Amino acid sequence: MAKKNYPLYETTVFRDFRVMVENVAEKYPDRPAVRFKKNPRKPEITEITFTQMKNDVRDLGTASVALGCRGAQVSIIGESSYEWIITYFSLMASGAVTVPIDKELPAPDMQSIIVSSESSVVFYSKVAEEKIMQMELPAVRAYVCMTPDAEPDIENAYRINDLIADGGKRYEEGDRSYYEYEIDPDRLASIVFTSGTTGKGKGVMLSTTNIVTDMTQGMYNFAITDNTLGVLPPHHTFCSTVLFVGHLSQGACIYISAGLKYIMNELKEVRPTHLVLVPLFVETFYKRIWANAEKQGKADALRKLIKVSNGMRKVGIDMRKKLFASVLAAFGGKLEFIICGGAALNQDIIDTFDGIGVTILNGYGITECAPLISCNRNKLQKPGSVGTPIIGEEIKILDPDEKGEGEICVKGTNVMLGYFNNPEATAEAFTEDGFFRTGDYGKLDEDGWVYITGRKKNLIIFSNGKNVYPEEIETEISRVPGVNEVVVYAGESKSDPSKEVIVAEIYPDFDYLREHGVPEEEVNSYFEKNVKEINTRMVSYKTVGKVKIRHEEFVKNTSKKIVRFKIDKTIE
């Protein structure tokens, strides 16, 4: 860990989205803001400068005002694209209330959000059009297809390129509606529906101030580079706030991925210097590193080389870029660090990436906080911690136990206005002194660093008063070779309701186990043996009493988090 007085980085301060877009275009007029391929199978890359982005946002904003979007709720449905970005920016800068929606949701769920958010206009890409055409949306009066040059199948739908052209013409003829509108940064600006792993999601109401200050005060914590690859879904605040707002406001260039199947090739082609990812991506990359090493018969050699390299670093010799050049080549060869958030990440993975020369800045965020709360820093990290709070953030632990652990509560300008049309849930979400209750359990150390213990709704509470955080046990079991996914919970016995037992349900990597001499009929005993060994390191009330093997992966929401409430917890 580096010295405690590690300085804050420079950042760009702005009041609202319109100011942000104008400022960065003035500072970097000819620098590429967004890069992408119109056809991922062809080599041609399209580049959009900050000046062009500013003009497109202004023109689309002018047209959206004429369309009646100002003051209205406007749903945005689609994949990450340049068009998604300028739609979001222009609506946020011209007085609309954006409602980002996951394109992967089933049509009924999508319809529910559009209706419950009271959206009257829908911007969509062609990938969502078929679902939209299945819906009954009597309150929606206008549709805009965001896929450029595509012909909409929805009757009377506008095309985004036509709107941009129309807005540009209006601006040239003297329409200043985009600029003349005075933005109130504290009014409702966006409704983001949570994905809900333990039940139905809620509409989080965010203001411009929530989103803007989350980045203007958050970006002091780490130094981003000017070249990243965007792979996250845009409806998630980790993407829309941290990647789009946080990076473009600083003048960084985002190459937008064409999709999951292209990522490994894009990494080599784009050669990003940093990435913004959720743990699932990092875990996949981690598994790929070791799978390739195993395949080449070099896994043991890689482990030894990491150990030797770590020893050299302790005496001031850092040779990681040279020693692990062949491993880093899979990520383009220039990757310096990964900003990771959204769920817990195993420290072993963080240590492995650090060992080969890629720093992982593990952070903590939640949609209700727009989302960033804390993050480790480029040259200042603590193992097991999710970092220090962003500037101006107050964090307290509610009702701490003897270990100092309790519910993490947050107060700051990034904390939501409340839940849309849900005053009861809003009231429950705040303490009497105005702190937002995150629902996460954790602690603060003497230096104010944040540590996550587990999720309040996942907490196992036994009749003897003992509390068990399943995430703690899951972390240990996930280290067992051959574990793809694991969920720990309290089993519910049909025959004896009073029976209390901790269950570890495991989705194995059957291919890995078979290749390493564990046939399918021995998988259960293999994991029982390993879990029994883990139990010896646990206090008695945290020991796993039953291992359950599943043959298909757990159901996940569209943020790729396991949906725990859909797990059958009955045991014999």
N, C-alpha and C positions, 0 to 999 in steps of 0.2 A: 504494500500500500504506500502511496506517495505522501508527501507532507500535508499536514492539515490545512495550511494556508494556501492551498492550491487555488490560483486566481480564477475569477469568473471570466467567461469569454465575452467578446463583444457580440452584440445582437442588434437587430433593427427593431425600433419601437414604432408602432403605428396604432391609430385609433380604431380603424374599421377596414373592411375589405376593399373599399374603393381607394382609400389612401394607400393601402398595401400595394395594390396593383399599379397605381400611378407611380409610387416611390421607386419600386424595383425597376420599372421600365425606364425611368429617368436615370437611374444609377447604372443599369446594364442594358442599354437599348438594343444592342446587337448580339448579346449573349443568348445562346439557346436556352429556353426555359423547359421545353418539353420535347422529347424525341420519341419516335415510335415508327413501326413499320405498318404501312397500310395492308401489306401482304406479308405475313411472317415467313413465308417460304421463299421470298425474294430478298436480295441484298439491299435494295434501296431503303434508306432511312429518311423519314420526313423530320425536319427540324422547325420548331416554332420559336421565334425570338420573343423576348419579353415585350418588345414594342408591339409585335403582332398580337400577343396575348392580351395586352392592355386594350388595343383597338377592338378585338373581338369581344372582350368582356363588356366594353362600353356599348358597342353596337347591339349585342344581344340584350344587354340591360335596357337599352332604349326601346327595343322592340318588345321586350317583356312587359314594360310599363304600358305600352300601347295595347298589349294583349290583355291587360287587366290583372297582372300578377302582383302589383304593388298592394300590400296589405292582405294578400290572399295566401292560404296554405298551398304549396306547390310540391307535389311528389316528384322525386327523381329516381328512376329505376334503370340500372344498367351496369355494365362492367366498367373497370377503370379505362378511361380514354381522355383524350384532350377535350372532347366535347362535354364529358361529364364535368371536368374541372371548370371550364368556362361557364357552363350552366350554373353550377354551384356558386362560383364567384359572382357572376352577374346578378343572380337572384338575391344573394346576401348583400350586394352593394346597392340594390335598387329598391329595397323595402319589402320584399316578399318574405314568407316564412318557409324555409326549405324543409322537406320531409324525405330524407334519404332512405331508400328501401332496398333491401337485399334482393337481387334478381333471382337468387336461387330458391326463394320461398315458394311454396305451393300457391297456386292462384287464390284459393280461399283466404289464406293468411295475408297475402298481398292486398287483397280486396279489403280485408278487415282493417288494415292499417290506413289505406286510402280513405275509407269511410270514417273511421274513428278519429282520424286527424283532421277531418273536414276539408280535405283537399278539393280544390275546384279546377286545378290544372295539373296535368301529368306530363312530364318530360320522360321519355323512355327510349331505350335502344331496341333494335330489332330482335335481340335475344329474348326480350320480355313481351314482345307484341302478341304472340299467340296466347299467353296467359291473360293478358289484359283484355283480349277479345272475348274471353270466357266470362268476364265479370259483369256484374250489374252495378253501374256507377252513375246514377241519375244526377248527382250533384256536380259531376265533372263536366265542364263546358268547353274545354279545349285540351287537345293532345298535341305534343310536339315530338317528332321522331328525331333522336339525337344521332342516329347513324348517318354519317355524311353520304350524300349521293344515293341513298336508299329510297325506294318508293314505298311510302307507308301503306299498309293494308287496312288501317283504321280509317274509316270514312272521314274526310275533311281534316285529317291530321296535318299539321304544319311540318315542314322540313326545317331543320335547324339552320342549314345554309341559307335558306330563303329568308328566315328571320334575321340572321346576321346582315344579309344584304339589305333588307328592308330597314333595319335599325341604322345601318350606315348611311343610307339615303336620307332618312329622317334627320340624322345628326348633321349631315352636310347642308340640309335645308334649314337648319337653325333650331332643331328640337334639342333642348338642353335638359329634358326631364330627368335624365340619368344623373347629371351633375347638380341640378338645383335642389334635389330632394335632400333634406337634412336628416341624416341617419341618427336615430336614437340608439346608442350602443347598448343600452340597458333594457330595451324592450325584447320581447320574444322574437328570435330570429331563426331558430331551427328546432324541430321536434325529431329526436332520434329514438327509435324504439329499440329497447334492449332485447337481446336474443333469448334470454331466460333459460338457464339450465335447470332450474328447480321449479319452473312453472311459467305462466304466461308473462310475456314481457310488458313493460310500461313505456309510455311516451315521455322521454326526458326533454324538458324544455330548457334550451340553451339560448343565451343572449349573445350578441356580438362580443360584448365584454368578456363573457365566459371563455369563448374560443380564442379571442385575440390575446388576452392576458395570459392564458395558459401557455401560449407560445412565446410572447414577448418576455415573460418571466421565466419560462422553462428553458428557452434556448441559451440562457446564460450558463446553464449547467454543462453543456457539452459542445464541442466544436465539430460541426458537420463538415464534410468535404463537398466538392462541387459536382460530384458524379455518383448518382445512385440509380438503382434499378427498382422500380415500383411494382410490387407483386401483390399488395394487399387489396381486399375488396373496398371500394370507395365509400360504401354506406357506413362503414365502421369509423368511429371518430379517431382511432389510431391512424387510419389512412387520411381521412379528410382534414384532420387537424395537424397531426405531427408531420405527415409526409407532404401533403399539398400546401397547407398554410405555412407550417414551420419551415419547409425547405424552399418553396418558391419565394417567400418573403425575404429570404437571405440571399437570393440569387443563385441557388443551387439548381442544377439541371436534373430533371427526372426522366429516365427512359422508362416508358410504360410497357410492361411485359405483355406479350400477346396471349399468355395463358400458361398454365402449369406445365404442359408438355414441352414448352419451349424454353423453360427457365435455364436449364443447364447449358444449352447452346447460347442463350442470351448473356449469361455470366461471362462466357469466354469472349463473346463479341463486344459487349459493352465495357467489360473490365471495370466494374464499379469499385470505388474506393471505400464505400460503406454501404450498408443495407439497413432497412427498417423491416423487422420481421416479427411474427408471432412464434411462440415456441415450437409449434408443429413443423415449421420450415427448418428451424435450427436442428431439431431432433432428426429430421429426415436427412439433412446434410451430414450430421454426425454419424448416422448409421451408414450413409454412403461411403464416408471416409474409411470406416473400419471394414465394411463389406469389400471394398476395392483392395484394401490392404490384405485381408484374408484371402481373397481370390488370387492375389499375386504372391502369397506366401510370405508377406513382409510385415504382418501384424506385430509379431514379437519385436522385430527390428525397429518398427516405428515407436513402440512403447519405450524401448531402451533409448532411442535417439531423443525422445521428448524428455526423458529423465536426465540424460547427459546435458541437453540444452538448458534445462532448468537449473542445473548445477552451475553451468557456465554463466548464466544470467545473474546468479547470486554474487559473482565476483566481477560483475560489470561487463561481461562479454555477451552480446546478443547477436546470434547468427541465425535466427529463426527464418528469415526471408530466404536465405541460401540453403539451409539445411532441409527445409520443407517446401522448396520451390515446386517440386512435382505434385505435392498435395494441394498447394495453393493455386496451381495452374487450373484446377477444375473450377475455381471461382473467379477466374480471369487473371489471377496473378498479382493484383494490386489491392486486394481487399484488406483494409486496415482494422475496421471494427463493425460490429452489428449492434444496432439499438433493438432490444428485444423486450416486448411487453405483452400483456394480455392473459398470461397464466404463469404458473410456477415453472421454473426451468431448473433441472437437476444441476447441482454444482459440478458434478463430474464432467458434464458437457462443456460448461464454462471453462473449466480447467484444461480440457483437451484443446479447445480452440485457442486459449491463451498460450498453450504449449507450442502450437504450430505458428503463432504469430498473428492471430486475429482476436482482438479484445471484444468481449461481449459486455455491453452496457445494459445490464439487467435493470428494468424499471418496473414501476407500479402505476397503474391507472385504472379508471373506471369511467364509464360513459357519463355518469352524473357529475364528473369533475372535468369533463371536456377534452381529453380524459386524463392527461398526465398529472400525477401527484408527486412522484419522486423518481430519481434515476441515479445509477452509478455514473461516474464521469470518466472521461478518456484516460486519465492517468491517476485516478483515485477511485478505488473500489474496495469493498469489504466482502469477503466470502459469505454467502448466505443472505446478504442484505439486498434490498431493492433500492438502495441509494438514499440520498438526502432529498428533502423536500425542495420543490421549486421555490424560487424567490417569492416571498410574501405569503407562503403557505403555512398555516398553523395546523399542527397535528397533535392530537392528544389521545391517550388510551383510556377508554371508558371502563370503569369498574375493573381495574387490573387485579390479577390474582397475586399469589406470593412470588410468582416468577416475573411479574410485571406485564403479563399478557392479558389483553382484553380487546374489546372492539375498537378498531381504528376509526377515529373521527377526524373530519377535515373541515377547515374553514379557510376561505380564500375567494378571490374574485373569479376563480374558475368554477366554483360550485354552482350547480344548476339553479334555475328559478323554481323548479318543482316538477311534479308529474302532470302531464296534460289531462285536464278534466278529471283529476283524481286527488281531491284535497285531503282525503283520509290517508292515502299512501304518502302524500307529501308531509303531512303532520308527523307521521310515524318515522319518517326518514331523518328528522332533525331533533337534536337535543334542545332542552329549554334555553341554553345559551347560544343556539344558532349553529352548532357544529353538525355537519352531515355525517350520518352513520353509514359507513361503507358496507357493513355486513361482513367485513373481513376481520379476522382475529390476528393480532400480532403484538409487537412491542417496539419500543424505542431504546437504543442504547444511550450511554452517557454523552455521546457526541451528537445525538439526534438522528442517527441513522435508523431507517425503517426495516423491520423484519416481519415477514408474513408467516403466520402459523397455520392458518387454514380459513376456510369459509364458514361463517356462522351457521348457514343453513345445512352444511354438511356435518356439523359437529355431532358426534355420538355421545349421548348422555345416558349413563347407566343408572339403574335404580339406587346404587350405592353412592351416587353423587359424583362419581368419577367422570371426567370429560376426556374424550379422545378425538384428536384431530386426524381424520383419515389421511390427509395429505402427507403427514409425517411418515406414516407406514407405507403409503404408496411410493414415496421417494426411495425408501429402502428396497422395496420389492422390485422397483423398476430397474435397479442395478443388476438384478439377476439376469445372466445371459439368456436370451430367448423370450424375454417379455416384450410384447408389442405394446400392450395397454393393460392397466390394472386399475381397478376401483375397489376401495375398501369401504364397507358399510356394516351396520348392525343387522344381522340376519333375523328374519321374522319366522319363527317356528309355527307351523300349522297345528301340530299336535300338542305343543307346550308353549303357550304365549309368554310364560314367565322365563323361558330359557333365553339367556343373553349370550350371544356369541358374535365375535368379529369375523366377518367373511372377507376374504380377498378373492375377488373375481378377476381372472386373468385371461386375456386374449393372447395366446402365444404366437410366436413366429415359428410355425411348424416346419417351414423349410430350413431355417437355421438349426433347429433342434435335430432334425433328421440328418443334416449334413455333419452334425457333431455327435452322432451316435446315440441319439435319444429317439427311438421309434414312437409313433403316436400312442401306442398302448401303455407307454411308460411315462408319458408327459405328466400325468397327475402326480405320480410318485416322485418324479424329478422336482416338481415345484413344492410338493409337500416337504421334501427333504430340505430344500433351500429356505423355505419359510420357517421351518422349525429352527434352523440355524439363526435366522433373523430374530426369532422370538427370544433366543437366549440373551440378546442384547437389549431387549425391551423390558420395561417394568411389567409386572404380571397382568395388570388390567389393560395393557395395550397389545397383548399377544393375540395373534390370529388363531382362531379356533377351527376354521374351515377354509379349505382352498377349493374354489369352484372354477372349472375350466369352461370357456366358451369357444365356439368354433366360428364365430363371426365377430367383426369389430363392433364396439359399442356404438349406439345411435348418437350422432353428434348434431349440434345445431350448425348453422351456416358459418359461424365463427370458428368452427372446428373444435368446439369444446364438447366434452361428453355430457349428454343430457341425463343427469343422474336420476331424475324422477321417473324415467322410463325403464329403469332397471328392475327386473323381478327379484325382489329381495327375500322371497320365501325359501326356507330350507326344510329338509326332512328331519 
